[in-house]
Amino acid sequence: MALTLSGCAGLSASPKTALGFEVPASWSGMPDLPRNTDASLLEWWGRFNDPLLTGVIEQALRNNTNVIAAQAALQQARALRNVAAAALLPVLGSGASVQQSRTDKDSSNHFQIGLDASWELDFFGARRSAVAALDATAQASAASLGGVQISLAAEVALNYLTLRSAQERLAIARVNLDNQSETLQITRWRLQAGLVTDLESEQAFAAHEQTAALIPALQTTVLQMIHSLSLLTGQPPDALLAALTPATAVPQMAAALTPAFPAQTLLQRSDVRAAYYQVQAAAARLQQADAARLPGFNLGGSLGLAALTLGTLTDGASVVASLLASVSWPVFDGGAGQAQSEAQRAALQKAHASYKSSVLTALGEVEDALAALRGDQQRQARLENAFASADIAATLASQRYSSGLVDFQVVLETQRSRLGTQDSLATLRATVSADHVRLFKALGGGWDPGIGQPPALPPAPLTTPAS
């Protein structure tokens, strides 16, 4: 994964990128891309300029139970790595013993204190490889924690957008219901005057009730989203009710994000990083398995004092010392060692395939998010034009109906058109904001992968070495 690209230089038509294999040529350099250390990608929610959204996300990242569990898993992985690293050093122990012997004629005591030391020489690197494997596993665990943070921030943002969209749609429905109530009243007056029939009156009442039926559903959505956001922040369902009940506008992206990205941006993604470190761990385990088939060397010894009485341990005691060096080499194990190496070799191949799959999945998710964002932005521009015309048409129709210049069908159709277009536009505004959230999630925004980039990937072995 060596970074051969400098700065934001464009990729060639068929680049061998930092990801380890070729990616589509459309992934070219972009001067304005937020870099891995840029807060606009690490804390992308700030680009919405909504302090309440920022506060809810930050609270969730601190208190969510999944984040706490992932943090504990990372601590465990690092502790296990330290356990393995300690095995590289000599082991020093101390001990004391008392022995009493009795015969028919006599009894004797024997007192001894001393230090014991042992050291398994890591001559062929088996233990160092074990440490490297656990170190890579800890790095993968850190990336997994990042994945939890990325998913959590995106989920909170999407729920928040759904909440604000439901509140906006609820306000739209209430305004339209008021307008339809006025139309219904006018229709009933005209019915009493004999200017319209029961058909127009029933149609006006049906349209009024259809709009009224939207309100309970939207109110339910508002409460459900508040409950969901409270739970995501690690609190009871009603904890954020007071803070989130007042309706505000659906947050919009402060500035447009240029839809082009260099391929190394995918190294920001936690799943790509985790898959990379799993390759490193598998390569280290293969080295460990190969080294385990070679000789092992051990040094051991003890140094102590021995005496017949407790008092003479410090004066006149005998010095007892020993030194032991040993070598062990598996001569015949039924092929277990070779089979273990072959298993680790296959595990390395599997890790390479998983890594490539992660990168391809990342490419697909980013491209899908970009396509959705472009399409929804185009739809929004058209719907804004449509709503402007539908609003004018509904207002004119209502005024002319009050004056008896148009029949009720014109009013009914224009009011339906205005309500439908306005509701769709409110939903689409939230969808465009959600598209930005999904794009930031696809790019791996929301966590800090650390400084620097990983070194080159170890090669995937394709053959099994001869025994």
C-alpha positions in Angstrom: 0.0 0.0 0.0 2.9 2.3 -0.5 1.7 5.8 -1.5 3.3 6.5 -4.8 1.0 9.5 -5.4 2.2 12.8 -4.2 -0.3 15.4 -3.0 -3.4 15.5 -5.1 -1.8 14.4 -8.4 -4.3 12.7 -10.7 -4.2 9.0 -11.1 -3.3 7.4 -14.4 -5.9 5.7 -16.6 -5.1 2.4 -15.0 -3.5 3.2 -11.6 -1.8 0.9 -9.2 -2.9 2.8 -6.2 -2.2 2.8 -2.5 -5.0 0.3 -2.2 -2.9 -2.5 -3.6 -4.6 -3.0 -7.0 -6.2 -1.1 -9.8 -9.3 1.0 -9.4 -11.5 2.7 -12.1 -9.9 5.6 -13.9 -12.8 7.9 -12.9 -11.3 8.0 -9.4 -9.0 10.9 -10.2 -7.4 13.5 -8.0 -9.5 16.3 -6.6 -7.8 19.5 -5.2 -10.6 20.4 -2.8 -11.0 16.9 -1.2 -11.0 17.0 2.6 -7.9 15.0 3.5 -7.8 12.3 6.2 -6.7 14.8 8.8 -9.2 17.5 7.8 -12.0 18.1 10.4 -14.5 18.5 7.5 -14.3 14.8 6.9 -13.5 13.6 10.4 -16.4 15.6 11.9 -18.5 16.1 8.8 -21.6 16.8 10.8 -20.3 20.3 11.4 -20.8 21.1 7.7 -24.6 21.1 8.4 -24.3 24.1 10.7 -26.8 22.6 13.2 -25.5 22.8 16.8 -28.2 20.5 18.0 -27.3 17.8 15.5 -23.7 18.2 16.4 -24.5 17.8 20.1 -26.6 14.7 19.7 -23.9 13.0 17.6 -21.1 13.8 20.0 -23.3 12.6 22.9 -23.9 9.4 21.1 -20.2 8.8 20.4 -19.5 9.2 24.1 -22.4 7.2 25.6 -23.6 4.7 23.1 -23.4 1.1 24.4 -22.0 -0.3 21.1 -19.1 2.3 21.2 -18.4 1.4 24.9 -18.3 -2.3 24.0 -16.0 -1.7 21.0 -13.7 0.4 23.2 -13.5 -2.5 25.7 -12.7 -4.9 22.8 -9.8 -2.6 21.8 -8.5 -2.5 25.3 -8.6 -6.3 25.5 -6.7 -6.6 22.1 -4.0 -4.3 23.3 -3.6 -6.1 26.6 -3.2 -9.4 24.8 -0.6 -7.9 22.6 1.3 -6.8 25.7 1.1 -10.3 27.1 2.7 -11.7 24.0 5.4 -8.9 24.0 6.3 -9.8 27.6 7.2 -13.3 26.5 10.2 -11.9 24.6 11.9 -11.0 27.9 13.5 -13.2 30.5 11.3 -14.4 33.4 12.7 -13.9 36.9 11.1 -15.5 39.9 11.9 -15.9 43.6 11.1 -18.6 46.1 11.7 -20.0 49.5 11.4 -23.5 50.9 11.6 -25.3 54.2 12.2 -29.1 54.4 12.1 -31.2 57.5 13.3 -34.8 57.6 12.8 -37.3 60.5 14.2 -40.7 61.3 13.8 -42.9 64.4 17.0 -41.4 66.0 17.2 -37.9 64.5 15.5 -35.1 62.6 17.0 -32.3 60.4 15.8 -29.1 58.7 16.8 -27.6 55.4 16.1 -23.9 54.6 16.6 -22.4 51.1 15.9 -19.1 49.4 16.8 -18.1 45.9 16.0 -16.6 42.5 15.1 -18.5 39.3 15.4 -17.2 35.8 14.5 -18.6 32.4 14.6 -17.2 28.9 13.4 -18.7 25.7 15.6 -17.3 22.9 13.5 -16.1 20.0 16.2 -17.1 17.5 13.9 -17.6 14.5 11.4 -14.9 15.4 8.4 -17.1 16.3 7.5 -15.0 19.3 8.2 -11.7 17.5 5.8 -12.9 14.8 3.2 -13.6 17.4 3.6 -10.1 18.8 3.3 -8.7 15.3 0.1 -10.7 14.7 -1.5 -9.4 17.9 -0.3 -5.9 17.2 -2.1 -6.0 13.8 -5.1 -7.5 15.5 -5.2 -4.6 17.9 -4.9 -2.2 15.0 -7.9 -4.0 13.3 -9.8 -3.7 16.5 -9.1 0.0 16.6 -10.4 0.2 13.0 -13.5 -1.8 14.1 -14.1 0.8 16.8 -13.9 3.4 14.1 -16.5 1.5 12.1 -18.9 1.6 15.0 -18.3 5.3 15.3 -18.9 5.9 11.6 -22.1 3.9 11.5 -23.4 5.5 14.7 -22.8 9.0 13.6 -24.5 8.3 10.2 -27.4 6.6 11.9 -27.9 9.5 14.4 -27.8 12.0 11.5 -30.2 10.1 9.3 -32.7 9.7 12.2 -32.3 13.4 13.0 -33.0 14.3 9.3 -36.1 12.0 9.4 -37.3 13.8 12.5 -36.9 17.3 11.1 -38.5 16.2 7.8 -41.5 14.7 9.6 -41.9 17.9 11.6 -41.7 20.0 8.4 -44.2 17.7 6.7 -46.5 17.9 9.8 -46.4 21.7 9.6 -47.2 21.6 5.8 -50.1 19.2 6.4 -51.6 21.5 9.1 -51.4 24.6 6.9 -53.0 22.7 4.0 -55.6 21.4 6.4 -56.5 24.9 7.4 -56.8 25.9 3.7 -59.0 22.9 3.0 -61.1 23.7 6.1 -61.8 27.2 4.6 -62.6 25.6 1.2 -65.0 23.1 2.9 -66.8 25.9 4.7 -67.2 27.9 1.5 -68.5 24.8 -0.3 -71.1 24.2 2.4 -72.2 27.8 2.2 -72.5 27.5 -1.5 -74.4 24.3 -1.0 -76.9 26.0 1.2 -77.3 28.7 -1.4 -77.9 26.1 -4.1 -74.8 27.0 -6.1 -73.2 23.6 -5.8 -74.4 20.0 -5.3 -73.8 17.4 -2.6 -71.0 16.0 -4.9 -68.8 19.1 -4.4 -69.5 19.1 -0.7 -68.6 15.5 -0.2 -65.4 15.9 -2.4 -64.3 18.8 -0.2 -65.0 16.8 2.9 -63.1 13.8 1.6 -60.0 15.9 0.7 -60.1 17.5 4.1 -60.2 14.2 5.9 -57.4 12.7 3.8 -55.1 15.5 4.8 -56.2 15.2 8.4 -55.3 11.5 8.3 -51.7 12.4 7.5 -51.2 14.3 10.8 -51.3 11.3 13.3 -48.9 9.3 11.2 -46.4 12.1 11.1 -46.8 12.7 14.8 -46.0 9.1 15.4 -42.9 9.4 13.2 -41.7 12.4 15.2 -42.0 10.6 18.5 -40.4 7.4 17.2 -37.4 9.4 15.9 -37.0 11.2 19.2 -37.1 7.9 21.1 -34.6 6.4 18.7 -32.2 9.3 19.1 -32.5 9.1 22.9 -31.6 5.4 22.8 -28.7 6.0 20.4 -27.2 8.4 23.0 -27.5 5.8 25.7 -30.5 7.3 27.4 -34.2 6.4 28.1 -36.6 7.0 25.2 -38.0 10.3 26.4 -34.7 11.9 27.4 -34.5 14.2 24.4 -38.2 14.9 24.1 -38.0 18.5 25.4 -34.9 19.3 23.3 -36.1 17.9 20.0 -39.8 18.6 20.1 -39.5 22.2 18.9 -39.4 22.0 15.1 -36.5 23.4 13.1 -35.7 23.4 9.5 -34.1 20.3 7.9 -30.4 21.0 8.0 -28.7 21.5 4.6 -25.1 21.1 3.6 -23.3 24.4 4.1 -21.3 24.0 0.9 -21.5 21.6 -2.0 -19.1 18.7 -2.0 -17.2 18.2 -5.2 -18.1 14.7 -6.5 -14.6 13.4 -7.3 -12.2 11.6 -5.1 -8.7 10.1 -5.3 -8.5 6.4 -4.7 -6.4 6.7 -1.5 -9.4 8.4 0.1 -10.7 4.9 0.7 -7.9 4.3 3.2 -10.0 6.5 5.4 -12.6 3.8 5.7 -12.5 1.7 8.8 -13.5 -1.5 7.2 -10.7 -1.2 4.6 -8.2 -0.5 7.3 -9.5 -3.4 9.4 -9.2 -5.7 6.4 -5.7 -4.5 5.7 -4.6 -5.2 9.3 -6.1 -8.6 9.1 -3.8 -9.3 6.2 -0.9 -8.2 8.3 -2.0 -10.4 11.2 -2.4 -13.4 8.9 1.1 -12.9 7.4 2.6 -12.7 10.9 0.8 -15.9 11.9 2.3 -17.6 8.8 5.8 -16.6 9.9 5.1 -17.8 13.4 3.9 -21.2 12.1 7.0 -21.5 9.9 9.3 -20.6 12.8 7.7 -23.1 15.1 9.0 -25.9 12.9 12.6 -24.8 13.6 14.7 -25.5 16.7 14.0 -23.7 20.0 16.6 -22.6 22.5 16.1 -22.1 26.2 18.4 -20.7 29.0 17.6 -21.3 32.7 19.3 -21.0 36.0 18.9 -20.4 39.7 20.9 -18.8 42.4 20.2 -19.2 46.1 21.3 -19.8 49.7 20.8 -23.1 51.6 21.3 -23.7 55.4 20.3 -26.2 58.1 18.9 -23.5 60.3 17.0 -20.3 59.7 19.6 -18.2 61.4 22.5 -19.3 59.3 20.7 -18.3 56.0 22.4 -14.9 56.3 25.7 -16.1 57.8 27.4 -19.2 56.7 24.8 -20.5 54.3 25.9 -22.4 51.3 25.5 -20.8 47.9 23.5 -23.0 45.5 23.7 -22.1 41.8 22.7 -23.9 38.6 22.7 -23.1 34.9 20.8 -25.0 32.2 20.8 -24.6 28.4 18.6 -26.7 26.2 17.6 -27.1 22.6 14.4 -28.7 21.3 13.6 -29.6 17.7 10.5 -31.4 16.6 11.7 -34.5 14.7 8.4 -36.2 13.9 5.0 -34.7 14.5 3.0 -36.5 11.9 3.0 -33.5 9.6 1.2 -31.3 12.1 3.7 -28.4 11.8 3.5 -28.4 8.0 -0.2 -28.6 8.1 -0.3 -25.6 10.4 1.8 -23.6 8.0 -0.5 -24.6 5.1 -3.5 -23.5 7.2 -2.0 -20.1 7.9 -1.0 -19.7 4.3 -4.6 -20.3 3.2 -5.7 -17.8 5.9 -3.4 -15.2 4.4 -4.9 -15.8 1.0 -8.4 -15.4 2.5 -7.4 -12.2 4.2 -6.1 -10.8 0.9 -9.4 -11.7 -0.8 -11.4 -10.1 2.0 -9.2 -6.9 1.8 -9.9 -6.6 -2.0 -13.6 -7.2 -1.4 -13.6 -4.4 1.2 -12.1 -2.0 -1.3 -14.5 -3.0 -4.1 -17.4 -2.6 -1.7 -16.1 0.8 -0.7 -15.8 1.8 -4.3 -19.4 0.7 -5.0 -20.8 2.5 -2.0 -19.2 5.8 -2.9 -20.2 5.6 -6.5 -23.8 4.7 -5.5 -23.9 7.6 -3.0 -22.6 10.0 -5.6 -25.2 8.9 -8.1 -28.0 9.2 -5.6 -26.8 12.7 -4.6 -26.6 13.9 -8.2 -30.0 12.6 -9.1 -31.8 13.9 -6.0 -30.3 17.3 -6.4 -31.6 17.5 -10.0 -35.1 16.3 -8.8 -35.0 19.0 -6.0 -34.4 21.8 -8.5 -37.4 20.6 -10.6 -39.7 20.1 -7.6 -38.9 23.6 -6.4 -40.1 25.0 -9.7 -43.2 22.8 -9.6 -44.1 23.8 -6.1 -43.8 27.5 -7.0 -46.3 27.1 -9.8 -48.6 24.7 -7.8 -48.8 27.2 -4.9 -49.7 30.1 -7.3 -52.3 27.9 -9.0 -53.9 26.8 -5.8 -54.1 30.4 -4.5 -55.7 31.7 -7.7 -58.1 28.8 -7.9 -59.3 29.4 -4.3 -59.8 33.1 -5.0 -61.8 32.5 -8.2 -63.9 29.8 -6.5 -64.8 32.2 -3.8 -66.0 34.6 -6.5 -67.8 31.8 -8.4 -65.6 32.0 -11.4 -64.4 28.4 -11.5 -66.0 25.1 -10.4 -64.9 23.1 -7.4 -62.9 20.5 -9.4 -60.3 23.2 -10.2 -59.9 24.0 -6.5 -59.7 20.4 -5.5 -57.1 19.5 -8.1 -54.9 22.5 -7.4 -55.0 22.0 -3.7 -54.1 18.3 -4.1 -51.2 19.3 -6.4 -49.9 21.9 -4.0 -50.0 19.5 -1.0 -48.4 16.6 -2.9 -45.7 18.8 -4.4 -44.9 20.6 -1.1 -44.8 17.3 0.8 -42.6 15.7 -1.8 -40.3 18.7 -1.8 -39.9 18.6 2.0 -39.1 14.9 1.8 -36.6 15.4 -1.0 -34.8 18.1 0.9 -34.2 15.7 3.7 -33.2 13.0 1.2 -30.5 15.2 -0.3 -29.1 15.9 3.2 -29.3 12.2 3.8 -27.4 11.5 0.6 -24.6 13.7 1.9 -24.5 11.7 5.1 -24.3 8.4 3.2 -21.5 9.9 1.1 -19.5 10.9 4.1 -20.2 7.4 5.6 -19.0 5.7 2.4 -15.8 7.9 2.4 -15.1 6.7 6.0 -15.8 10.1 7.7 -16.4 10.2 11.4 -13.2 8.7 12.9 -9.5 9.4 13.0 -7.4 6.6 11.4 -4.2 8.0 12.8 -1.2 9.6 11.3 0.6 8.2 8.3 -0.4 5.4 6.0 0.1 1.6 6.3 3.2 0.1 4.7 3.0 -2.3 1.8 0.8 -5.3 2.0 2.5 -8.7 2.4 2.1 -10.8 -0.7 -0.6 -13.5 -0.9 1.1 -16.9 -1.1 -0.3 -19.0 -4.0 1.7 -22.2 -3.4 2.5 -24.4 -0.4 6.3 -24.8 0.3 7.8 -28.2 0.1 8.3 -29.9 3.4 
